[in-house]
Amino acid sequence: MNIQTEDPARTRRKTAFAIAGMGNVGTQLVRAVLADQEDDLEIAAIATRRIEAAKSRTKSLGLDVPVVTARELPHYARIVVECATYDAFREVVEPALESSCHVICVSVGALASNSDLIEVASRNGATLQIASGAMPGLDILRCAREGGLATVSLESQILPSSLAGEPYVAERGIDVSRAANGPLLIFSGTAREAATHFPRHFNVAVALALAGAGYEKTNVEIFANGLIKGTVHKVSVKSPSISLDMTASNFPSEENPRTSRIVAPSILAALREINSPVRIGS
């Protein structure tokens, strides 16, 4: 007797998700999913403050899904991708966590000043996941934490033009043009202070702190440097189980130089792992 079985690739369920934010990163996600007709990813809805503009944008991209407010988003998908802005972070994330969603975050620099959202996630059985493609070695850092961490430090070099408009720089009268020919120290402090003063840049500091020794025990130095092509992050970890130095050079997005090119791929990687039969990492 011949027993016919279905091809697992055909029966694998799609991962449906909603996107909050239709800026550079959100648009890249839409294009990536629509470009692969056999993809296991499916966009269920879009949320934005500018609904009519987003409707026009999604139509031009060939995407036909509801465009709604952030509070409505959990009605359309149990997985929500936040790729909005620092200012919109809580507006997007809180209702999704209250609805027990799996939330993948990009603007996690805002988490340092909204840390109560971790408790909201815990109370509602939700998941708050950080898409951290820009930061090297987080998996090994989480492993090292289990054996006790001595020190964790981050040195970041950023293009002067990207730092020039930051309030921290303007308030202190720092002339970033002095970094045209090499690194200029802009900031030195804890990960919490870095995320507070540079929330748009230091999603990486929050990810590093949460994976490792915490906000207050993670040291951060920020340099402006006109000689680099994109942001460079150097992470140093010292622990009883491992000593590690890692460097990541993140290239700017072609559409928006103020966003790293790796951000959208890091979200795609996180989405693909949710229903993957194989998990890589601890």
Residue pairs with C-beta under 8 A, 6 or more apart in sequence:
12 40
12 275
13 40
13 275
14 40
14 41
14 42
15 40
15 41
15 42
15 79
15 271
15 272
15 274
15 275
16 42
16 43
16 44
16 77
16 78
16 79
17 41
17 42
17 43
17 44
17 77
17 79
17 80
17 81
17 104
17 271
18 43
18 44
18 45
18 46
18 47
18 73
18 74
18 76
18 77
18 79
18 80
18 81
19 26
19 29
19 30
19 43
19 45
19 46
19 47
19 80
19 81
19 83
20 26
20 46
20 47
20 48
20 70
20 73
20 80
20 81
20 82
20 83
20 84
20 88
20 92
20 96
21 47
21 48
21 82
21 83
21 84
21 85
21 88
21 92
22 30
22 46
22 48
22 53
22 54
22 57
22 58
23 83
23 84
23 85
23 256
24 253
24 255
24 256
24 259
25 83
25 106
25 259
25 263
25 264
25 267
26 46
26 81
26 83
27 57
27 61
27 255
28 253
28 255
28 263
28 264
29 43
29 81
29 83
29 264
29 267
29 268
30 43
30 58
30 61
30 63
31 61
32 264
32 268
33 39
33 41
33 42
33 43
34 61
34 62
34 63
40 272
40 275
41 268
41 271
41 272
43 63
43 65
44 65
44 76
44 77
45 65
45 66
45 67
45 68
45 72
45 73
45 76
45 77
46 54
46 58
46 63
46 65
46 66
46 67
46 68
47 67
47 68
47 69
47 70
47 72
47 73
47 92
48 54
48 67
48 84
49 69
49 88
51 67
51 68
51 69
54 67
55 67
58 64
58 65
58 67
66 76
68 75
68 76
70 84
70 88
70 91
70 92
70 95
70 96
71 95
73 80
73 92
73 95
73 96
74 80
74 95
74 96
74 99
74 101
77 101
78 100
78 101
78 102
79 101
79 102
79 103
79 104
79 271
79 274
80 92
80 93
80 96
80 101
80 102
80 103
80 104
81 103
81 104
81 106
81 267
81 271
82 89
82 92
82 93
82 96
82 103
82 104
82 105
82 106
82 107
83 106
83 107
83 263
83 267
84 91
84 92
84 106
84 107
85 107
86 107
86 109
86 110
86 199
86 200
88 107
89 105
89 107
89 108
89 110
89 111
89 114
90 110
90 114
90 117
93 103
93 105
93 114
93 117
93 128
94 117
94 120
96 103
96 126
97 103
97 117
97 120
97 121
97 124
97 126
97 128
98 120
98 124
98 126
99 124
99 126
100 124
100 125
100 126
101 126
101 127
102 126
102 127
102 129
102 274
103 121
103 126
103 127
103 128
103 129
104 129
104 130
104 131
104 267
104 270
104 271
105 111
105 128
105 129
105 130
105 131
106 131
106 203
106 263
106 267
107 199
107 203
108 130
108 203
108 206
108 207
109 195
109 198
109 199
109 200
109 201
109 202
109 203
109 205
109 206
110 199
111 117
111 118
111 130
111 195
111 206
111 210
112 191
112 192
112 195
112 196
112 199
112 205
112 206
112 215
113 195
113 196
113 199
117 128
118 128
120 126
121 127
121 128
129 270
130 203
130 206
130 207
130 210
131 263
131 266
131 267
131 269
131 270
132 138
132 203
132 204
132 207
132 211
132 266
133 262
133 263
133 265
133 266
133 269
134 203
134 204
134 231
134 233
134 248
134 250
134 260
134 262
134 263
134 266
135 204
135 207
135 208
135 233
135 235
135 248
136 233
136 235
136 246
136 247
136 248
137 235
137 237
137 244
137 246
138 207
138 208
138 211
139 281
139 282
140 237
140 242
140 244
141 149
141 152
141 208
141 211
141 212
141 235
141 237
142 211
142 212
142 282
143 241
143 242
143 282
144 212
144 237
144 239
144 241
144 242
144 244
145 211
145 212
145 213
145 239
147 239
147 240
147 241
148 239
148 240
148 241
149 212
149 213
149 217
149 237
149 238
149 239
150 238
150 239
150 240
151 213
151 217
151 219
151 236
151 237
151 238
152 208
152 209
152 212
152 213
152 217
152 218
152 219
152 235
152 236
152 237
152 238
153 218
153 219
153 220
153 221
153 235
153 236
154 191
154 194
154 204
154 205
154 208
154 218
154 219
154 220
154 221
154 233
154 234
154 235
154 236
155 220
155 221
155 223
155 233
155 234
155 236
156 201
156 202
156 204
156 220
156 221
156 222
156 223
156 231
156 232
156 233
156 234
157 183
157 223
157 224
157 225
157 228
157 231
157 232
158 201
158 222
158 223
158 224
158 225
158 231
159 224
159 225
159 226
159 228
159 230
159 231
160 176
160 177
160 179
160 180
160 184
160 224
160 225
160 226
161 176
162 201
162 231
162 257
162 258
163 169
163 176
163 186
163 201
163 222
163 224
164 176
166 197
166 198
166 200
166 201
167 197
168 186
168 187
168 197
168 198
169 176
169 186
174 186
176 184
176 186
176 224
178 184
178 224
179 223
179 224
179 225
179 226
180 226
181 226
181 227
182 225
182 226
182 227
183 223
183 224
183 225
184 223
184 224
184 225
185 221
185 222
185 223
186 222
186 223
186 224
187 193
187 194
187 197
187 198
187 220
187 221
187 222
188 219
188 220
188 221
188 222
189 219
189 220
190 215
190 216
190 217
190 218
190 219
190 220
191 202
191 205
191 206
191 208
191 209
191 215
191 216
191 218
191 219
191 220
192 209
192 215
192 216
193 220
194 202
194 205
194 220
194 222
195 202
195 203
195 205
195 206
195 215
198 222
200 258
201 222
201 231
202 220
204 233
205 218
205 220
206 215
208 218
208 235
209 215
209 217
209 218
212 218
212 237
225 232
228 249
229 249
229 251
230 249
230 250
230 251
230 252
230 260
230 261
231 249
231 250
231 252
231 260
232 247
232 248
232 249
232 250
233 247
233 248
233 250
234 245
234 246
234 247
235 244
235 245
235 246
235 247
235 248
236 244
236 245
236 246
237 243
237 244
237 245
237 246
250 260
250 261
250 262
251 260
251 261
251 262
252 258
252 259
252 260
252 261
253 259
253 260
253 261
253 263
254 261
273 279
273 280
